[in-house]
Amino acid sequence: MTQPSVEHRADVVVVGAGPAGSSAAWHLAHSGLDVAVLEKAEFPREKVCGDGLTPRGVKALHDMGIDTSSSGWVRRRGLRVHGGGRVAEVDWPRLDSWPDHGLVRTRRELDAQLAGHAEAAGARLITGATVTEPLLDDAGRVVGVRGEVGDDRQPVVWQARLVVSAEGLSGRLAKSLGLLRRTDRPLGVAVRRYVRSRRSDDDYLDIAFDLTADGPTRDCMPGYGWIFGMGDGTANVGYGLLDTRRGTGADRKAILRRWLDTFPAEDGLGEDDAVSPLRGAGLPMALSRGPAYTRGLLLAGDAAGTVNPCNGEGISYAIESGRMAAEAVAAALAVPEGARREALLQRYPERLRAELGRHHRLGLGLLALLARPAVVRLATARGLRRPARADAALRLMGNLSDGRDGDAVDRALAVLLRLTPAT
């Protein structure tokens, strides 16, 4: 016998309680709106990720009122870059607009804290809730969602004035409206695991383009390996292929294992040191699904493809896009329903393109260069010899700059971005 649906209401429903969803929910709750967050898992839960936050990610957390000086947050000074047969330690740039440090924290802990932070602000967090489809009115506009909750899979309907999809790569709600991922945009793939390692307390995060004894190869590019010390006796080790379209089809797990085998056994990076399975996940990049608003539905984070193609960074852009979506929703719901409200909502995808699109377009060009092992070998061998060049490259790839108010490097990056069309 079919169970009757339980009906609920909210001003806004957010689907997914990762960084994008929790950011959207926190900002919506602070604007005084009644927001319900539907998360299919129970916290704490696993998420495949490098667990490292750049200064951009640190600022995004600070903008949400997260205290990163408290227990559980581990600071990191910069990157140790391996490339072209050279190794160089590069500190995060000292800029007025961004913190001078990065952070590490497992996504198991980070996502739970962000969801709790949104709940403390007034958002209603419902875990164990699987959203199955959008609720549409007669005009085909999204006015809520249908789903199931609990072990008994109780059917539920959530009615809402607007819905934010922060579902990740799957983007079930977006797909139901015909919003498919653009195949002409890069899709990255990452594999990672945790190991017991003496590198756990390392002040630098290792990034390697030399993934074999002979340096970068076609099988490895465009991509990099990482070793991020977690400060708890373990390290997060992984490999990311940043554009599967340019890959050779080589086994990514085998690439990671072979690279880690090049390190001394006492570093604790091998198979015998593993404390978790090897897991993988997709990285949707360069605003690969859109428009980010249509018919009552807004997309944020991986659902919109906000991962930075320059470096595979996703957490900071997920948090930022969640904030932008929330600000668009709050402004729209402050005016009567009609053309003016729709115009305010349409500004959200325009804002995403304006704030991220030019840098993502630069990233697409960078991926084309990274796909050429000889170019990577030459660029890293020369660039890592000179600290100023390494610092400039870190600013470019990390999207970290003071803009026209900064130094000569920042002003040059500002000109470059102005001359680059948005994605």
Beta strands, then each sheet from edge to edge (+ up, - down):
strand 1: 6-15
strand 2: 35-39
strand 3: 52-53
strand 4: 74-76
strand 5: 78-83
strand 6: 86-91
strand 7: 102-104
strand 8: 124-127
strand 9: 129-136
strand 10: 142-149
strand 11: 154-165
strand 12: 187-196
strand 13: 204-208
strand 14: 223-229
strand 15: 234-241
strand 16: 279-284
strand 17: 293-294
strand 18: 297-299
sheet 1: 8+ 2+ 1+ 11+ 10- 9+
sheet 2: 8+ 2+ 1+ 11+ 18+ 17-
sheet 3: 3+ 7- 4+
sheet 4: 6+ 5- 13- 14+ 15- 12+ 16-
end
